[in-house]
């Protein structure tokens, strides 16, 4: 087949900012970036690993997911697009490429524009989960810190941007223990990310990230990964924050806090897998996703995040949870990518 890989490249991976522009997110100009502005985007290492995995069996064209992408897709006329693009500029950014491809009637891997848009909007996601009685932390949303903030929640609470991924906007300070800290964090999120703040109750239990491949009856849950907060440095909050994900957790560090397969009694493992599969279905995810789960004070699994565009860093020395879970399941990187592509091709009746 002719397969297009579409992606967004981290600026530090390339000195050519022109190919990436225009990038103006959350009042950040091209010469003044927030520390986590491009956290969701991929490096050449990941993009090339994806290309090489697909090239084993197919012809590949690379298209950067910028403002020129539409015409390039139209010209390329691929059989299918492998989409890892996070999008640019706005809160609907993850929906941009799928919407273009739908207009051009070009099949693509992964979830559609609607699901990607909903999953990036954490409050809408939680409303849907709540409607379907899938456990998720209680929450409220604040879009204006100049009016009184009334709530009946017990501290501690977590404050995060309403529509971000890859731990953007989540720092150690996001875990707040009294109203002054709450107001400070709400103000930071609204001012720096130009969007409402989502405030959630803090769940004190264990945390897992669960990778899913496939569709319908062929949907498969990969071995569960646990984030072992008991192995975090003493001065680091028990959150998988930006600091933990991108500063402490590097190739060179010994930040060995991920356990796969997670050590679980069978009943809890089955409960986690069940709510993950329910979430995957309810949100109409396609082909693959990574879903984060945390236990509440009673040990009940709660959905805390849905990632329909999961990270796929290829280096085993990097703690990229989806490839880590695949390796434990006996699936190497190329097989993992081919499995996602196969699921999409079967769904689009290309096989």
C-alpha positions in Angstrom: 0.0 0.0 0.0 0.9 3.7 -0.2 0.9 5.0 3.3 1.4 8.6 4.5 2.8 9.2 7.9 1.7 12.6 9.3 3.3 14.1 12.3 4.4 17.3 14.2 8.1 17.7 14.8 9.5 19.1 18.0 11.4 22.3 17.2 14.5 21.2 19.0 14.7 18.2 16.6 15.2 20.6 13.7 16.7 24.1 13.3 14.1 24.9 10.6 11.3 26.7 12.4 9.8 27.8 9.0 8.5 24.3 8.3 6.7 24.4 11.7 5.2 27.9 11.6 2.9 29.5 12.2 3.0 28.4 15.8 1.3 30.7 18.2 -0.3 28.9 21.1 -1.6 30.3 24.4 -0.2 33.8 23.7 3.3 32.3 23.1 5.1 33.8 20.1 7.7 31.9 18.0 10.6 33.5 19.9 9.1 33.0 23.4 8.0 29.4 24.2 6.6 28.0 27.4 8.7 25.1 28.7 6.1 22.6 27.7 4.7 24.2 24.5 5.8 21.3 22.3 5.6 18.5 24.8 3.0 16.6 22.7 5.0 16.7 19.5 7.5 14.0 18.4 11.2 13.8 17.7 12.9 12.6 14.5 13.8 9.5 16.4 10.1 8.5 16.9 9.0 9.7 13.5 11.7 7.8 11.7 11.1 4.7 13.7 7.5 4.8 12.7 8.4 5.3 9.1 10.9 2.4 9.1 8.3 0.1 10.8 5.8 0.8 8.0 8.4 0.6 5.2 8.9 -3.1 6.0 5.8 -3.8 4.0 4.6 -0.6 2.4 5.6 2.5 0.5 5.8 5.6 2.8 5.3 9.3 2.2 6.0 11.8 5.0 3.8 14.8 5.5 4.3 17.4 8.2 0.9 18.3 9.8 1.1 22.0 9.2 -1.0 24.5 7.1 0.3 22.9 3.9 -0.9 19.4 4.8 -4.3 19.5 3.1 -2.9 20.1 -0.4 -0.2 17.5 0.2 -2.7 14.8 1.2 -4.8 15.7 -1.9 -1.8 15.3 -4.2 -0.5 12.1 -2.5 -3.8 10.2 -2.7 -2.5 7.5 -0.3 -4.4 4.3 0.5 -4.2 5.2 4.2 -2.6 7.8 6.6 -0.9 6.8 9.8 -1.7 9.7 12.0 0.4 10.7 15.0 -0.2 14.5 14.5 -1.1 16.5 17.6 -2.1 19.6 15.6 -1.3 23.3 16.1 -2.7 26.5 17.4 -6.1 25.7 19.1 -8.0 23.5 21.5 -9.4 21.5 18.6 -5.9 20.9 17.2 -6.0 17.1 17.4 -9.1 17.0 15.2 -7.5 19.0 12.4 -5.8 16.2 10.4 -8.7 13.7 10.8 -11.2 16.4 9.6 -9.0 17.1 6.5 -8.8 13.4 5.7 -12.5 12.9 6.2 -13.1 15.7 3.7 -10.8 14.1 1.2 -12.2 10.6 1.9 -8.8 9.3 2.8 -8.7 6.5 5.4 -6.5 7.0 8.5 -5.4 5.2 11.6 -6.8 6.0 15.0 -9.9 7.8 16.3 -11.9 10.3 14.3 -12.1 14.1 14.7 -15.0 14.0 17.1 -13.4 11.5 19.5 -10.0 13.3 19.4 -11.7 16.6 20.2 -13.8 15.1 23.0 -10.8 13.3 24.6 -8.7 16.4 24.6 -11.5 18.3 26.4 -11.1 16.6 29.8 -14.3 18.0 31.3 -16.4 16.8 28.3 -14.8 13.4 28.6 -15.6 13.2 32.3 -19.2 14.2 31.7 -19.6 11.3 29.2 -17.9 8.9 31.5 -20.1 10.0 34.4 -23.2 9.6 32.3 -22.2 6.0 31.6 -21.4 5.4 35.3 -17.7 4.8 34.6 -15.8 6.0 37.7 -13.8 9.2 37.2 -12.6 11.8 39.9 -15.2 14.4 40.8 -14.4 17.8 39.2 -15.4 21.3 38.4 -14.2 23.9 35.9 -13.2 27.5 36.4 -12.8 30.0 33.5 -12.7 33.2 35.4 -10.6 33.7 38.6 -11.9 37.2 39.2 -15.1 35.9 40.7 -15.5 33.9 43.9 -14.7 30.2 43.5 -17.1 28.2 45.6 -16.7 24.5 46.0 -17.4 21.7 48.5 -14.5 19.5 47.6 -12.0 18.3 50.2 -8.3 19.1 49.7 -6.0 18.1 48.3 -7.1 18.9 44.7 -5.4 18.8 41.4 -5.5 21.8 39.0 -4.8 21.3 35.3 -5.5 22.9 31.9 -8.9 21.6 30.6 -7.5 20.7 27.1 -3.9 19.6 27.1 -1.9 16.3 26.8 1.6 15.0 27.6 1.4 16.4 31.1 1.3 20.0 29.7 0.4 22.4 32.5 0.7 19.8 35.3 3.5 20.5 37.7 4.2 19.7 41.3 2.5 22.9 42.2 -0.7 21.5 40.6 -1.4 19.5 43.7 -3.0 22.1 46.0 -3.8 21.8 49.7 -5.7 25.0 50.5 -7.6 27.8 48.9 -4.7 30.2 48.4 -2.8 27.6 46.4 -6.0 26.7 44.5 -6.5 30.3 43.4 -2.8 30.6 42.4 -2.9 27.5 40.3 -6.2 28.4 38.6 -4.8 31.8 37.7 -1.6 30.2 36.3 -3.5 27.8 34.1 -5.9 30.4 32.7 -3.2 33.0 32.1 -0.5 30.7 30.7 -2.7 28.3 28.7 -5.5 30.6 27.7 -8.2 28.1 28.6 -10.3 27.1 31.7 -8.8 25.2 34.6 -10.1 21.8 35.5 -10.0 21.0 39.2 -10.2 17.4 40.3 -10.3 15.6 43.6 -7.0 14.0 44.3 -7.0 10.2 44.3 -4.4 8.7 46.7 -4.2 5.2 45.3 -2.0 3.4 42.8 -1.8 4.6 39.2 -1.7 2.5 36.0 -1.6 3.2 32.3 -3.3 0.7 30.0 -2.6 0.3 26.3 -5.3 -1.0 24.0 -5.0 -2.2 20.3 -7.8 -3.3 18.0 -11.5 -2.8 17.4 -14.7 -4.5 18.4 -14.3 -8.2 19.4 -10.6 -8.0 18.5 -9.8 -5.3 20.9 -6.9 -6.3 23.1 -5.6 -4.9 26.4 -1.8 -5.0 26.7 0.0 -5.7 30.0 -0.7 -3.0 32.5 2.0 -0.5 33.4 2.1 0.8 37.0 3.7 4.2 37.9 5.4 3.3 41.2 5.0 6.5 43.2 6.7 4.8 46.2 9.9 5.0 44.1 9.6 8.7 43.4 12.2 11.0 45.1 10.9 12.1 48.5 10.5 15.8 47.4 8.5 15.0 44.3 4.7 14.9 44.5 2.9 11.7 43.5 1.8 13.0 40.1 3.0 12.0 36.7 3.7 15.7 36.2 5.7 17.6 33.5 8.8 17.5 35.8 8.4 13.7 36.2 7.7 12.9 32.6 10.2 15.2 30.8 12.8 16.3 33.3 13.3 13.4 35.8 12.5 10.7 33.3 15.2 10.8 30.6 17.4 8.2 28.8 20.3 9.2 31.0 18.5 9.0 34.4 17.8 6.0 36.6 14.2 7.1 37.1 13.0 3.5 37.2 9.5 3.9 38.4 7.5 1.9 35.8 6.5 -1.7 36.5 5.2 -3.9 33.7 3.4 -6.1 34.1 2.0 -4.4 37.2 1.8 -6.6 40.2 -2.0 -7.0 40.8 -4.5 -9.5 42.2 -6.5 -11.0 39.4 -9.8 -9.3 40.5 -8.3 -5.8 40.4 -6.6 -6.5 37.1 -9.9 -7.6 35.6 -11.7 -4.6 37.0 -9.2 -2.2 35.5 -9.3 -3.9 32.1 -13.1 -3.9 32.2 -13.4 -0.1 32.8 -10.7 0.6 30.2 -12.5 -1.4 27.6 -15.8 0.3 28.5 -14.1 3.7 28.2 -12.6 2.8 24.8 -16.0 1.8 23.6 -18.0 4.6 25.1 -15.7 7.3 23.6 -15.7 5.5 20.3 -11.9 5.1 20.2 -10.5 3.4 17.2 -7.4 1.1 16.6 -5.5 2.1 19.7 -5.4 4.3 22.8 -3.7 4.5 26.1 -5.9 5.0 29.1 -4.8 6.1 32.5 -6.4 4.7 35.7 -5.9 5.6 39.4 -7.4 4.0 42.5 -9.4 6.1 44.9 -9.2 5.8 48.7 -11.4 2.7 48.6 -9.3 1.0 45.9 -11.8 1.5 43.1 -10.3 2.2 39.7 -11.1 5.6 38.2 -10.4 6.8 34.7 -8.2 9.9 34.8 -7.0 10.4 31.2 -7.7 9.0 27.7 -4.9 9.3 25.1 -6.2 8.3 21.6 -2.8 9.4 20.2 -0.5 7.6 22.5 3.2 8.3 22.6 5.4 5.7 20.8 9.0 6.6 21.6 11.0 3.6 20.2 14.0 3.5 22.6 13.5 0.9 25.4 15.6 3.2 27.6 12.8 5.8 27.5 9.7 5.1 29.5 7.1 5.2 26.7 4.3 3.2 28.1 2.6 1.9 24.9 5.8 0.3 23.4 6.8 -0.9 26.9 3.5 -2.8 27.3 3.8 -4.2 23.8 7.4 -5.5 24.5 6.2 -7.2 27.6 3.4 -8.8 25.5 6.1 -10.1 23.1 5.3 -7.6 20.4 8.3 -5.7 19.1 8.1 -2.1 17.9 7.6 -2.9 14.2 4.9 -5.5 15.0 3.2 -2.9 17.3 3.0 -0.4 14.5 1.9 -3.0 12.0 -0.8 -4.2 14.4 -2.3 -0.7 14.6 -2.1 -0.3 10.8 -3.7 -3.7 10.3 -6.6 -2.8 12.7 -7.2 0.5 10.8 -7.0 -1.2 7.4 -9.5 -3.9 8.4 -11.8 -1.3 9.8 -11.7 0.6 6.5 -12.2 -2.6 4.5 -8.8 -2.3 2.9 -7.8 -5.9 3.4 
